[in-house]
Amino acid sequence: MSDELKKAALEYHAQPRPGKLSVEITKPTATSRDLSLAYSPGVAEPVREIAKDAENAYRYTNKGNLVAVISDGTAILGLGNLGPLASKPVMEGKGVLFKRFAGIDVFDIEVKAESPQAFIDTVARIADTFGGINLEDIKAPECFEIERVLIEQCSIPVFHDDQHGTAIVTAAGMLNALELQGKQIGEAKIVCLGAGAAAVACMKLLISCGAKSENIYMIDRKGVIHSGRDDLNQYKAMFALETDKRTLADACEGADVFVGLSGPDLLSVDMLKSMAPNPVIFACSNPDPEIKPELALAARDDLIMATGRSDYPNQVNNVLGFPFIFRGALDVRATAINEEMKVAAVNAIRELAKQPVPQDVVDAYGGEKFEFGKNYIIPKPMDVRLLTEVCAAVARAAVDSGVARLPYPEHYPLNSIDDIKIV
């Protein structure tokens, strides 16, 4: 990042008032009577109603449109374990995206926990305040157990976006890229460089979308994850193959797909050239991908490439997923975000990329034209149709899979954030 951009980022966060979020009042407070309804004595009435039936909290409080964005600061962006307080700008930023794209209110919560169990206990004790919990920037492998236990203990959706948000957007783009390349996901040989939270979640979701586990070569810092290794945790072990391949170069030979969730400049030109015809390259390390697009495209012209960056085509951006997934879950009062809802989000995102792009999206990107093809395999974040298409798909999947506590809403999907009404 340039010195100018660093200065601008600090100025943006500091002025005209520190931070990126504030709390707004949603009811009249101009008169004495207003205040008597907002607080004592009027507030006693909803208290009594919630005490009779906890579901009344959705009727009388902001619970149904409130998500907690929670971190322990152990894996902040690409910066590592800098502690919970240092994660606060990121958690506020996530809150901005929830509000901007899906009209969802957020409290960001940074937890100083001495252990994963302490973190779990803290979150579980405050969960009833919220309609959903978005876990963020928690290191692997602890994040897997934290999410699993909280899902068991909480009656609201718990979603670790670093895992599943990345996986959903990756899968949507991947299915479209393979289609354009004339390949079937069930037959594709996939190389995944990285074995952390995002990598494990991406590969699991690709399997849910039709990939075969025996065709997935996952690589960590020690090389290919194979059945002869005795240093694998349970999350890596599920991807251990009976194979004589040991290195990234070995795995890339003849591969159809490369997914990078690791670090910069780790995929060489020679490795790329050894892959099968018409490969798909998702080099998602940020800010520097596993191979630079210019280098990859100079090496071969038959590939489709995506990165995590906004200055190249096909950005794999979680904002295409998490605001709308939570919006759909909240609108039917789902108790979880299950695999059916994730796959529904994948399919909604991938199908939207095939539709004609409206003029307002073209205008938002300086007049650039977009059409389904090698340089446009996933929608742009400013596409307002995400709010209708993804929310509706997720809400419908929640109802159909039995985790919704409300029926599919009448006159759904919503047309805009202004139409959002919490039942």
N, C-alpha and C positions, 0 to 999 in steps of 0.2 A: 504494500500500500504506500502511495506517495505521501510525502510530508504534507502536501496540500490537502489530500483526502483525509489524513489522520486529524488534521486541525479542524476540518469541516465536520467530521464525525463527532469530535468532542464538543464543538460549538453547538451542533444539532441537539446533543443530549443535555447540554447545560442551559441553553437559552430558548425562549425568554423565561422559562421556569424549569427546574431540573426534572428529568424523567420524561416519559412518553405517554403516561396514562394518568387519568384523574377519575374521581367518583362524581357522578352527576345525580341530582335529585330528580325524581320522576313524578312527584305529586305536588300539588299546590302547598305552599308554606307561607302565604302572604298574610293570613289572618290568625287571630287567636284560636278560632275554631279549627282551622287547618292543623295547627300545632297540637290541639287537643286530640285530633284524630290520628296524627302521625305518631304521637307519643302518649303520655298519660293524660286522660284515662282510656282513650279510645283503643290504644294498642293492646289492651287486655283482651279484647274480643277475638282477634285472630290467634292470640296465644292460647286461649281456651279451645278454639276450634282445632288447632294443630295438636294440642294435647289429647283431644278426642281421637284424631285420625291424622297420622303423620303425613299422609298424602295431601292434606290441606296446605302444607308448606308450599306446594307448587302453586296453589291458588292465591295465597296471601303474601308470599315473599318472592324474592328474585331467584330462588333456588333453581327453577326450571330453565333459566337462561344464563346460569353462572357456572363457569368452568375454572377450576384451580389449575394453574400451570406451576408445577412443583419440581424443584431440583435440589440436589445436594452438592452441585458444583464439581463433581468428580470427573466430568468429561465435557468441558465447555467448548462447543464448536470444535475447532482444531487446536485449541489452546491447552487442553489437558485439565488436570486437577488443580484448579486455582481457588477452590473453596466456594461455599454457597453464596456469600455476599457478592463475590465477583461475577456470579452468574446472573445477578439481578437485571442488568441491562438486556441480557438475552431473553429472560423471562418476560420482562416488560415488552420487548419487541414481539414476542409471541402473542402477547395480549393484544397488541396493536393489530396484528394480522387477523386474529379471531374477530375483533370488532369491525375492522375495515371490510373484510370479505364475507362475513356471515352474521354480523350483528350480535355476536355473543360477548357478554361481559366476562371479564377475567379478574381474578385476584392472583397476583404472582406471589409465590411462597417459596422462600429459600430456607432449607432445613439444615441446621448444623447437627449432624447425627454421628455418633461415635461408632455406629455399626449399621449394616443393612437392616437388622431387626429393629433398631431404634428408629430408623427412618420409616419403616413399615408401621410401627406403632403410632408414630406422630401423625402420619397421613390417615391411617384408619380412624383415629380419634376425631379428626376434623372433617371426615368425608361427608357427613350428613349435611353440612353447610351447602354443598354444591350439587349441581345436576350432572357433573362429569369431572374427571380428573385426567389431565394431560401431564404425563411424566416426561421429563426433559433432561438431557445432558447428564445422565447417570452412567457410569462406566460399566462395561461388561467384565466378567459374567454376572456381577451382582444385579444388574438391571433385570435379568431374566427372572430371577427368584423374587425380586421386589415386585415386579409386575404380577407374577403368578399368584403370590400370596394376597396382594391387594385386590385382585380380581375375585378371589375366593371370599374375602372378608367384606367387600363393599357391594352395595346393592345398586350402584350407579356405574356407568361406563368408566373403565380405567384403561388408558391407552398410552403406550410409550411411543411417542411420535418418531424418535430416532430409529426405532425398529420399523414400525408398521407404516408410518407415513412415507418413509423412504421406499419401503417395499411396494406399497400400492402404486406410487407414481412410476417406479422402475418397471413394475410388471405391466402397467398400461402401455408405456412406451415400448417395452420389449416385445409385447404381442404384436403391436403395429409394425415394428421394425422387421420382425420375422415374417410377417405377412407380406410386406413389401419386397423382401428378399426371396420370397417363394419357399419358405421353410416352415416346418411344423414344430411347435414347441415340444411335442412328445418325442421327436427324433433329434432335436438339437443337442449337440455336445456343448456344455456350458462350463466355462472357467470363471471362478470367482476368486479374485485376489483380495484377501481380507477375510477375517473370521470373527469379527466383532458383532455387536448388536445388530447393526444395519445389514451386514452380510448374511448372518444367520436368518434374519427375518425375510430378507429378499429371496433367498433360496427356498425357504419354507413356503412362501406365498407363490413362487413360480411353480412349485410342485402342486399346490392347490389349483393352479391354472393349467396343469397338464404336463409339466416337465417331469422327467423320470429321474429319480434320485441317483440311479446308477450312471447317469450321464453328466453328473455335476462333479467337477473337480474343484474342491475348495483348497486354497493355499493360505497358510499363515506364515509367520516369520521363519519357521523351520522347514517350510516346503509343503508339498502336497500332503493333505490329511488322508492317511491310508491306514488300513486295518493293522499294520504291523507296529504302529506307534503306541507307546504306553504313557504318553504325556498329554492325553486329550481329556478335556472336561466333557461333561455329558452333552453339552450343546455342540461341540465340535465332533464328538464321537458319532453323532447321527449321520454325519456326512463322510465317514471313513469308508474308503473303497478298497476292494481287493485289486491292487494295481501295482505295476512296476514303475510308474511315473513318480518322479521325486521332486522335480523342479518346475517352476513356472514355464520355462521353455519347453519342457517335456509335455506339460498339460496343453499348451497352446497349439502344438502341432496337430493340424486337422480340426481344430475347434471351430464351431460355428459362432459362438458368443463369448465375449469377454466382458465381465462385470468387475470394475475396479472400485473398491471401497477401502482404500488403503493409504497410499501416499504418492507423491509426485514422481514422474519419470521412471516408473518401474516396469513399464511395458516397452520393450525395445522394438525398433523397426524390424529386426530379424524375426522376433517372435510374431509380430503382426503379419509378416510375409508368409510365415509357416502355417497360418490359419487357413481354414477351408475357403473356397470361393464364396463371395458375397457375405462376408462376416458382419456381425453386429458388435459394435464397440461402445460400451457405456463406461467412460473414464470419469468417475464421479468424485474423485478426491478434490477437495476445495481448499484453497483457491487454485492450486496447480494440479492438473489432472495427471493420471498415470502415463498418458502420452499426449503431447500437444496436438490439437486437431490439425494444424498446418503440417506437422510432421507425418501424421497418420495418412492424411489425404494425399500428400506427395508420394508416399510409399505405395499406395494402391487406391484405385478409383472406384472399386466395387463395394466399398463398405458403407454402412450407415453408422453415424457416430452421435453420441449424446455425451454431455458433460454436466457438471453441477453449476456452470457459470452462465450468467445472463448475457454475456457478450458473444456467445456462440449459439448456433441453432440447437434446438432440442435440449433445453435446460431441464434437468430432472430436479424439480422444485417441489418441496413438501407442501407449499401453500396451495398447490392444486388439489390437495387431499384433506388435510386435517380440519380446516374450518367447516367444510361442507359435510364431512363425515360426522363431526360432532353436532352440526345443525340438524342433520337427519335423525341422529340418535336422540337428541333432546326433544325434537318435535313429536316423537312417538313415545317419549319417556322410557327409552330402552334401559335395561338393567346391565347391558354389556355391549361391547362392540365385538361381535363374533366373526368367525371366518367367512360366513355367508355375507355379512355386511362389507367386509374387506373386498371380497371378490366382486360384489355388486359395484363397489366404488371403482375398482379396476376397469370393469367393463363399461361403466358410464363415462369415465375419463377417456378411454381409448376410442369409444364410438363418437364422442364429441369432436375428436380430432379429424374425423372423416367428413364432418358437416361443413358446408360453406361458412367461411369466417365473416361475421358481420362487420359493417363499416366502422363501428365504434372501436372495435379491436384494432383494425387497420390504422385508424387515426391515433390510437394510444401508442402505437409503435412507429410513429413517424411516417405513416403511409405505406409501410412495407406490406406487400401482398403475401398471404399465406395460403397454401393449398396442400392437402394431404400428400405426403411424399417424403423423400429422404431427408429433407431439411425441416419437415414439420410432421413429427410423429406423435406429439402430445400438445394439448392446448396451451395457450398463453395464460399466465395468471390473471390478466386483466379481463379475461373473457367472462362476462357476467352470467353466461349460460351455465357455468359450473354450479352456481347457486341453485338453479332449478334442476339440472340433470343429476348431479351427484347426490344432492340432498334427497331427492325423490327416490333414487335407487337404493340408498342406504336405509331410508325410512321403510320402504316396501320390504326390503330384505329382513329388517328387524321384526316387522309384523309377521312375515311369512315363516320366519325361523323361531317364533315364539318368545322373543326376549322383549317385546314391546308391551308396555302397560296401557297404551292408548291405541285405538284403532288408527288405521291410515287416515290422515286428516282429509276432510272434505276440501275441495278446491286446492288440492296440492298437486304439483309443486308450487312453491311461491314464485312470484314474478320479480321481486326485488327485496332488498333488506327492509325497506319501508313496510312491506306487507307482513313481516314476521310478527306473529301474535302467539304468545305462550298460553296454552290452555290451562 
